[in-house]
């Protein structure tokens, strides 16, 4: 089972979501992730270029959670939001 650490940015992004259906979907997908990070329903993928070393998985067709591995069983959620928000060219996720 995976342990999740949340960054301040991720927590702030999550608080900005007011759609209860989307929040339910987030919780469902996070639970899938905790049980099996390789579940195909997550559509997990490694990121490239300036986000090399980070990963993302899908909540909806547009919404993603960006994360990084801290160890074998621990990840840090860095951001959540639509493509434009989490992959913005002027955005530096740490």
C-alpha positions in Angstrom: 0.0 0.0 0.0 1.2 3.5 -0.9 1.6 6.3 1.6 0.7 9.8 0.3 2.3 13.1 1.4 0.5 16.2 0.1 2.3 19.4 -0.9 0.9 22.8 0.1 0.1 23.5 -3.6 -1.8 20.2 -4.0 -3.8 20.9 -0.9 -4.6 24.5 -2.1 -5.6 23.1 -5.5 -7.9 20.6 -3.9 -9.6 23.2 -1.8 -10.3 25.2 -4.9 -12.5 22.3 -6.3 -16.1 23.0 -5.5 -17.7 20.3 -7.7 -18.8 17.4 -5.4 -18.9 14.9 -8.2 -15.3 15.8 -9.1 -14.2 15.5 -5.5 -15.9 12.0 -5.4 -14.0 11.0 -8.5 -10.7 12.3 -7.0 -11.3 10.2 -3.9 -12.1 7.1 -6.1 -9.0 7.5 -8.3 -6.7 8.2 -5.3 -8.0 5.0 -3.6 -7.3 3.0 -6.8 -3.8 4.6 -6.8 -3.2 3.6 -3.1 -4.1 0.0 -3.8 -2.3 -0.4 -7.1 -0.3 2.5 -8.7 -0.2 0.5 -12.0 -4.0 0.2 -12.3 -4.8 0.9 -16.0 -7.8 3.0 -15.1 -5.5 5.6 -13.8 -3.6 6.1 -17.1 -0.4 6.8 -15.1 2.5 8.1 -17.1 6.0 9.6 -16.6 6.4 13.3 -17.5 9.1 14.6 -19.7 11.3 17.6 -20.3 11.1 20.2 -17.5 8.9 17.8 -15.4 11.3 14.8 -15.8 11.2 12.7 -12.7 7.6 13.4 -12.0 4.5 11.4 -12.9 0.8 12.0 -13.4 -2.4 10.0 -13.3 -5.9 10.9 -14.6 -8.9 11.9 -12.6 -11.0 12.9 -15.7 -10.1 13.4 -19.3 -8.7 16.8 -18.4 -7.9 16.7 -14.6 -4.6 15.2 -13.5 -2.7 14.6 -10.2 1.0 15.3 -10.6 3.2 13.4 -8.1 6.8 12.3 -7.4 8.1 9.2 -5.7 9.9 9.8 -2.4 10.7 6.2 -1.8 9.5 2.7 -2.7 6.1 3.1 -1.0 5.8 6.9 -0.6 4.7 9.5 -3.1 4.2 13.3 -2.8 1.2 14.7 -4.6 2.4 18.0 -6.1 -0.6 19.4 -7.9 -4.1 18.7 -9.1 -6.1 20.4 -11.9 -6.7 20.6 -15.6 -3.9 20.4 -18.2 -3.5 24.1 -18.4 -3.1 24.4 -14.6 -0.7 21.6 -13.8 1.4 21.6 -17.0 1.6 25.5 -17.5 4.9 26.4 -19.1 5.7 29.1 -16.5 4.8 26.7 -13.7 7.6 25.1 -11.7 6.4 22.2 -9.5 8.7 21.2 -6.6 
